[in-house]
Amino acid sequence: MRSLKEWQDQFASAATAKFPNNTNWSEKDRVLSILRQLADISGALQKEEGILPSSNHAHEDPDHRIAALIADVLILVDERGYNLDEELEKVLTWYQSS
């Protein structure tokens, strides 16, 4: 099983290869991309519930959209150069505190 760091490295590398023009993205650009991913998740959930019409595109799958959001977050983590494993441990500790 891959560690979060391995996923982070692989997504960052793949994003650079797939979108070479985006290598100059700022953190703000990445956050805007994350916000677009959230909107895509909302739309996909609405299509899944029949609220919006669907044309059965793969990108309308909520699970796929959630995974794409996680990938975008991992790319942001890589760009910021911090250890997500350590940060998640801190966040989990906060959740578990009373």
N, C-alpha and C positions, 0 to 999 in steps of 0.2 A: 504494500500500500504506500502511496506517495505521501510525503509530509506536506504540510502547507507551504513550506519553503520551496519544495520541488515543484508544486503546482504554480506557485508565484513565479518562479524562474521560467517555467515552460510557457506560461501565458504571456509573460513580458516578451520573451523571445519570439513567440508566434505572432504577437501583435505587431512587433517591429517588422517582421518579415511580410506580414499580410498588408500592413498599412505603413509603408516606408515614409510617406508624406506626413504622418502623424508623430514622427519622432520628436518634433519640436513642441508637442502639446505641453501646456502648463498644467499644474494641478487643477486649476479652474476648468480647463478643457475636459479633463478626466472626470471631474465632479459633474459637469454638465452631461457628459456621456452616461454617467451613473443615473442621473435624474431621468434621462431619456429611457434608460433600461427600466426604471421603476414605472414610467408611463406605459411602456410596452407590456409589463406584467399586468398592470391594471386593465389595459385593453384586452389582453389575452384571457384574463379571468372573466371579463364581461362577455367575451365571445363564447367562452366555455359555458357560461350560465345562460346563453341565448339572449342576452340583453342587446348585444350588437350582432349584426350579421357576420358570417364567417365565409371566407373563400378557401378555407382549409389549407392555408400556407403553413409550412413547418414553423415559421417564426411566430405563429399565433398560439403555439403550445406553451401554456404557463410554466410548465416545468423547465422547458428549454430557455425561456426568458429569465427565469430565476437563476439558472446556471450561468447564463450570459452576464447577469448582474454580478454574480460572484466572481466571474473572470475579470470583469472590469474593476472590481474592488481589489482583487489580487494584483492587477497591473498598477493601480494607484499605490498600493503598499510597496511594490517593487520600486516605483519611481521615487517614493519617499525614503526608501532604503532602511526600513526598520524591520524588526523581527516580530512578525505577526504571532508566532507561537507564544512568545513572552507576553505580548499585549493581550491575547485572548485569555491567557492564564489570569492576568490581572482582572479582566472583565468578568470571568467566571467567578473569581473570588468575590467580587463586588455583588454579583447575582446571588451568591450563596450566603452572604452576610445578612444578619437580621436587622 
